[in-house]
Each structure stands twice: as C-alpha cells, then as structure tokens.
C-alpha cells in the first residue's frame, strides 16, 4: 500500500523477500520498520519510493530494473 497517509491505496503486487533488519537494499540495512520486497506488478508506477536509490525513484523504476526495495512493513497487505 502507499506510504502516503492514509495508506489505503494499493500501489503494487510484490513478493516478500526478508524482514531481517540486517538485510541490505542498495547497500543499506533495511532496519526494523521495513521489509525487503521485489515488485512483481506495479499498480501505481509513479508512486515514489520511501527510500529512493541511485537509478530508481518510483515503483515503476524498480519494476523495470527488477530490483528489490525496502518498503515500510506497516504498508504491506498480505
């Protein structure tokens, strides 16, 4: 779901990879409040990433690159 309040809009279908706080995305540990995911199907390609990376600023960017991202765990819907 979107990281923008009120967090009710779905922005992508993604695959859970890890919730280990020491797992890294883009060389940075994800920490306790994030989950590592890979975007399988973006619904809102222009949704900005909470943690932008060098070449990726949006959900659509990471999907096109096939990269994993750190997404706020509170914004995931099983």
VODREN-630649 format. One record per residue: x, y, z of N, C-alpha, C, O, CB in turn; residue in three letters. Coordinates in nm, 2 decimals. Glycine has a CB too. Layout:
N
> X|Y|Z|X|Y|Z|X|Y|Z|X|Y|Z|X|Y|Z|ALA
...
! end
This chain:
78
> 0.08|-0.12|0.00|0.00|0.00|0.00|0.09|0.12|0.00|0.21|0.12|0.03|-0.10|0.00|0.12|UNK
> 0.03|0.23|-0.04|0.11|0.36|-0.04|0.16|0.39|0.10|0.10|0.36|0.20|0.02|0.47|-0.09|UNK
> 0.27|0.46|0.10|0.33|0.51|0.22|0.28|0.64|0.26|0.31|0.70|0.37|0.49|0.51|0.21|UNK
> 0.20|0.70|0.17|0.13|0.83|0.20|0.01|0.81|0.28|-0.07|0.72|0.25|0.11|0.91|0.07|UNK
> -0.01|0.89|0.38|-0.14|0.89|0.46|-0.26|0.91|0.37|-0.25|1.00|0.29|-0.13|0.99|0.57|UNK
> -0.36|0.83|0.38|-0.40|0.74|0.49|-0.36|0.59|0.46|-0.42|0.50|0.52|-0.54|0.75|0.51|UNK
> -0.27|0.56|0.37|-0.21|0.43|0.35|-0.32|0.33|0.31|-0.31|0.21|0.35|-0.14|0.38|0.47|UNK
> -0.41|0.37|0.23|-0.52|0.28|0.19|-0.52|0.24|0.04|-0.59|0.15|0.00|-0.65|0.34|0.22|UNK
> -0.43|0.30|-0.04|-0.43|0.27|-0.18|-0.32|0.17|-0.21|-0.21|0.19|-0.17|-0.41|0.40|-0.26|UNK
> -0.36|0.06|-0.28|-0.26|-0.04|-0.32|-0.18|0.02|-0.44|-0.23|0.07|-0.53|-0.33|-0.17|-0.36|UNK
> -0.05|0.00|-0.43|0.04|0.06|-0.54|0.11|-0.05|-0.62|0.16|-0.03|-0.73|0.14|0.15|-0.48|UNK
> 0.12|-0.18|-0.57|0.18|-0.28|-0.64|0.16|-0.42|-0.58|0.12|-0.43|-0.46|0.34|-0.26|-0.65|UNK
> 0.18|-0.52|-0.66|0.18|-0.66|-0.61|0.33|-0.69|-0.60|0.41|-0.66|-0.69|0.11|-0.76|-0.70|UNK
> 0.37|-0.74|-0.48|0.52|-0.76|-0.46|0.54|-0.90|-0.39|0.45|-0.95|-0.33|0.58|-0.65|-0.38|UNK
> 0.66|-0.95|-0.40|0.70|-1.07|-0.33|0.79|-1.04|-0.21|0.88|-0.96|-0.22|0.77|-1.17|-0.43|UNK
> 0.75|-1.09|-0.10|0.82|-1.07|0.03|0.96|-1.15|0.01|0.96|-1.26|-0.03|0.74|-1.13|0.15|UNK
> 1.06|-1.08|0.05|1.20|-1.14|0.05|1.25|-1.16|0.19|1.31|-1.26|0.22|1.29|-1.06|-0.04|UNK
> 1.24|-1.05|0.27|1.30|-1.06|0.40|1.25|-0.95|0.50|1.22|-0.84|0.45|1.45|-1.06|0.39|UNK
> 1.24|-0.98|0.62|1.21|-0.88|0.73|1.33|-0.87|0.83|1.32|-0.81|0.93|1.08|-0.91|0.80|UNK
> 1.44|-0.94|0.79|1.56|-0.94|0.88|1.61|-0.79|0.88|1.65|-0.74|0.77|1.67|-1.04|0.83|UNK
> 1.62|-0.73|0.99|1.67|-0.59|0.99|1.81|-0.56|0.94|1.84|-0.45|0.90|1.66|-0.54|1.13|UNK
> 1.89|-0.67|0.93|2.03|-0.66|0.88|2.04|-0.68|0.73|2.14|-0.66|0.67|2.11|-0.76|0.95|UNK
> 1.93|-0.73|0.67|1.92|-0.74|0.53|1.95|-0.61|0.46|1.90|-0.51|0.51|1.78|-0.80|0.48|UNK
> 2.02|-0.61|0.35|2.05|-0.48|0.28|1.98|-0.47|0.15|1.96|-0.56|0.08|2.20|-0.48|0.26|UNK
> 1.95|-0.34|0.12|1.89|-0.30|-0.01|1.97|-0.18|-0.05|1.97|-0.08|0.02|1.73|-0.27|0.00|UNK
> 2.03|-0.18|-0.16|2.12|-0.07|-0.21|2.23|-0.04|-0.11|2.28|0.07|-0.10|2.03|0.05|-0.22|UNK
> 2.28|-0.15|-0.05|2.39|-0.13|0.04|2.36|-0.08|0.18|2.45|-0.06|0.26|2.49|-0.04|-0.02|UNK
> 2.23|-0.06|0.21|2.19|-0.01|0.34|2.10|-0.11|0.41|2.01|-0.17|0.35|2.11|0.13|0.32|UNK
> 2.12|-0.13|0.54|2.04|-0.23|0.61|1.89|-0.17|0.62|1.87|-0.05|0.63|2.09|-0.25|0.76|UNK
> 1.80|-0.27|0.60|1.66|-0.22|0.60|1.60|-0.18|0.73|1.51|-0.09|0.74|1.57|-0.33|0.55|UNK
> 1.66|-0.23|0.84|1.61|-0.18|0.97|1.49|-0.25|1.02|1.44|-0.34|0.95|1.59|-0.03|0.97|UNK
> 1.44|-0.21|1.14|1.33|-0.28|1.20|1.19|-0.25|1.14|1.10|-0.33|1.15|1.32|-0.25|1.34|UNK
> 1.17|-0.14|1.08|1.04|-0.10|1.03|1.02|-0.12|0.88|0.92|-0.07|0.83|1.02|0.05|1.06|UNK
> 1.11|-0.19|0.82|1.10|-0.21|0.67|1.11|-0.36|0.64|1.16|-0.44|0.71|1.21|-0.13|0.60|UNK
> 1.06|-0.39|0.52|1.06|-0.53|0.47|1.12|-0.52|0.33|1.09|-0.43|0.25|0.92|-0.59|0.46|UNK
> 1.20|-0.62|0.29|1.26|-0.62|0.16|1.17|-0.70|0.07|1.13|-0.81|0.10|1.40|-0.69|0.16|UNK
> 1.13|-0.63|-0.04|1.04|-0.69|-0.14|1.09|-0.67|-0.28|1.17|-0.58|-0.30|0.89|-0.63|-0.12|UNK
> 1.03|-0.74|-0.37|1.05|-0.72|-0.52|0.92|-0.70|-0.58|0.82|-0.77|-0.56|1.13|-0.84|-0.59|UNK
> 0.90|-0.59|-0.66|0.78|-0.56|-0.72|0.75|-0.65|-0.84|0.83|-0.65|-0.94|0.77|-0.41|-0.76|UNK
> 0.64|-0.72|-0.84|0.60|-0.81|-0.95|0.51|-0.74|-1.05|0.52|-0.76|-1.17|0.54|-0.93|-0.90|UNK
> 0.42|-0.66|-1.00|0.32|-0.59|-1.08|0.28|-0.46|-1.03|0.21|-0.45|-0.93|0.19|-0.68|-1.10|UNK
> 0.34|-0.35|-1.08|0.30|-0.22|-1.03|0.16|-0.18|-1.07|0.12|-0.19|-1.18|0.40|-0.11|-1.08|UNK
> 0.09|-0.12|-0.97|-0.05|-0.07|-1.00|-0.04|0.08|-1.02|-0.11|0.14|-1.09|-0.14|-0.11|-0.89|UNK
> 0.05|0.15|-0.94|0.07|0.29|-0.95|0.22|0.31|-0.98|0.30|0.33|-0.89|0.03|0.36|-0.81|UNK
> 0.26|0.31|-1.10|0.40|0.32|-1.14|0.47|0.45|-1.10|0.59|0.45|-1.08|0.41|0.31|-1.29|UNK
> 0.40|0.56|-1.07|0.46|0.68|-1.03|0.47|0.70|-0.88|0.51|0.81|-0.84|0.37|0.80|-1.09|UNK
> 0.43|0.60|-0.81|0.44|0.61|-0.66|0.59|0.62|-0.62|0.67|0.54|-0.66|0.38|0.48|-0.59|UNK
> 0.62|0.72|-0.55|0.76|0.75|-0.51|0.81|0.65|-0.41|0.73|0.61|-0.32|0.78|0.89|-0.46|UNK
> 0.93|0.61|-0.42|0.99|0.52|-0.32|1.02|0.59|-0.19|1.05|0.71|-0.19|1.12|0.45|-0.37|UNK
> 1.00|0.52|-0.08|1.02|0.58|0.05|1.18|0.60|0.07|1.22|0.70|0.13|0.97|0.49|0.17|UNK
> 1.25|0.51|0.01|1.40|0.52|0.01|1.45|0.51|-0.13|1.48|0.41|-0.18|1.46|0.40|0.10|UNK
> 1.45|0.63|-0.20|1.50|0.63|-0.34|1.64|0.58|-0.35|1.72|0.59|-0.26|1.49|0.77|-0.40|UNK
> 1.67|0.52|-0.47|1.80|0.47|-0.49|1.86|0.54|-0.61|1.79|0.62|-0.67|1.80|0.31|-0.52|UNK
> 1.99|0.52|-0.64|2.06|0.59|-0.75|1.98|0.60|-0.88|1.96|0.72|-0.92|2.19|0.52|-0.78|UNK
> 1.93|0.49|-0.93|1.87|0.50|-1.06|1.72|0.48|-1.06|1.65|0.48|-1.16|1.93|0.39|-1.15|UNK
> 1.66|0.47|-0.94|1.52|0.44|-0.92|1.46|0.53|-0.82|1.50|0.54|-0.71|1.50|0.29|-0.88|UNK
> 1.35|0.60|-0.86|1.28|0.69|-0.78|1.14|0.65|-0.75|1.07|0.69|-0.66|1.29|0.83|-0.84|UNK
> 1.08|0.56|-0.84|0.94|0.52|-0.83|0.93|0.37|-0.84|1.02|0.29|-0.87|0.86|0.58|-0.95|UNK
> 0.80|0.32|-0.80|0.77|0.18|-0.81|0.79|0.13|-0.95|0.85|0.02|-0.97|0.62|0.16|-0.77|UNK
> 0.76|0.21|-1.05|0.78|0.17|-1.19|0.92|0.15|-1.23|0.96|0.06|-1.30|0.72|0.27|-1.29|UNK
> 1.01|0.24|-1.17|1.15|0.23|-1.20|1.21|0.10|-1.15|1.28|0.03|-1.22|1.23|0.34|-1.13|UNK
> 1.18|0.06|-1.02|1.23|-0.06|-0.97|1.18|-0.19|-1.04|1.24|-0.29|-1.05|1.20|-0.07|-0.82|UNK
> 1.05|-0.18|-1.08|0.99|-0.29|-1.15|1.07|-0.31|-1.29|1.10|-0.42|-1.32|0.84|-0.27|-1.18|UNK
> 1.09|-0.20|-1.36|1.16|-0.21|-1.49|1.30|-0.27|-1.47|1.35|-0.34|-1.55|1.17|-0.07|-1.55|UNK
> 1.37|-0.23|-1.36|1.50|-0.28|-1.33|1.51|-0.41|-1.26|1.62|-0.48|-1.26|1.58|-0.17|-1.24|UNK
> 1.40|-0.46|-1.21|1.39|-0.59|-1.14|1.47|-0.59|-1.01|1.52|-0.69|-0.96|1.45|-0.70|-1.23|UNK
> 1.47|-0.47|-0.95|1.54|-0.45|-0.82|1.45|-0.48|-0.70|1.33|-0.46|-0.71|1.61|-0.32|-0.81|UNK
> 1.52|-0.51|-0.59|1.44|-0.52|-0.46|1.45|-0.39|-0.39|1.54|-0.31|-0.42|1.50|-0.64|-0.37|UNK
> 1.34|-0.36|-0.31|1.34|-0.24|-0.24|1.30|-0.26|-0.09|1.25|-0.37|-0.06|1.23|-0.14|-0.30|UNK
> 1.32|-0.16|-0.01|1.28|-0.16|0.13|1.15|-0.08|0.13|1.14|0.03|0.09|1.39|-0.10|0.23|UNK
> 1.04|-0.15|0.18|0.91|-0.08|0.19|0.87|-0.09|0.34|0.89|-0.19|0.40|0.81|-0.15|0.10|UNK
> 0.80|0.02|0.39|0.76|0.02|0.53|0.67|-0.11|0.55|0.57|-0.13|0.49|0.68|0.15|0.56|UNK
> 0.70|-0.18|0.66|0.63|-0.30|0.69|0.48|-0.27|0.72|0.39|-0.35|0.69|0.69|-0.37|0.81|UNK
> 0.45|-0.16|0.78|0.32|-0.12|0.81|0.23|-0.10|0.69|0.11|-0.10|0.69|0.32|0.01|0.90|UNK
> 0.30|-0.08|0.57|0.22|-0.05|0.45|0.21|-0.18|0.36|0.17|-0.17|0.25|0.30|0.05|0.37|UNK
> 0.24|-0.29|0.42|0.22|-0.42|0.34|0.09|-0.48|0.38|0.04|-0.48|0.49|0.34|-0.52|0.37|UNK
> 0.02|-0.54|0.28|-0.11|-0.60|0.30|-0.10|-0.74|0.24|-0.07|-0.76|0.13|-0.22|-0.52|0.23|UNK
> -0.11|-0.84|0.33|-0.10|-0.98|0.29|-0.20|-1.03|0.19|-0.20|-1.14|0.15|-0.09|-1.07|0.41|UNK
! end
